[in-house]
């Protein structure tokens, strides 16, 4: 089942586009086993970063979506990863959105691999432009060579969004995750980057479902702790609106 964690309420400056992309991602993964975050807290000793949208799933591993709510006329030129702006965007006249997302995906992949013990974990990065359609972009910049994987406003339907997320070249290469690897990844994305796996040894290895003995209750609880971890994750990372 898809689970999505929103760390704080939408509504800040520039967040309307992020909300649109996030809702499109939720619709695209509805009913599937996926874990998604808006503004995932990526904390290291040197920096504190917040990828706009982070998706974890069996097939693609980790995907970072960097959202830029820019109208087309603000982008004056595109050269490789660099975008030159016609007017300041949050005080900047130059942007490098894919490099920003790529570095976040690389760091997340390294942390997850270290914490899970997986030898490989696929990671991807893509830039979403919720205010620009593919046709408008192609009409303006189609003649230019751009290395930036993009998700456009007219790709927010479930089928087109899922297809777009497969296109970017991996930041890190890896295989699809089996059940054990998937559970390990979910734990690695937990609070402070790690939700330790609990070890509970029941007195009776195969406890009857209807038993009310303390040992049997503990055994059944152990099988559901991953659900408790997710509930704690929702509580820990969600900031309610208002005082």
Secondary structure by P-SEA (a helix, b strand, c coil): cbbbbbccccccccaaaaaaaaaaaaaaacccbbbbbcccccccccccccccbbbbcccccbbbbbbbbccccccccccccbbbbccccccccccaaaaaaaaaaaaaaaaaaaaacccbbbbbbbbbbccccaaaaaaccccccccccccccccccaaaaaaaaacccccbbbccccaaaaaaaaaaacccccccbbbbbbcccccccccccaaaaaaaaaaaaaaaaaaaaaaaacccccc
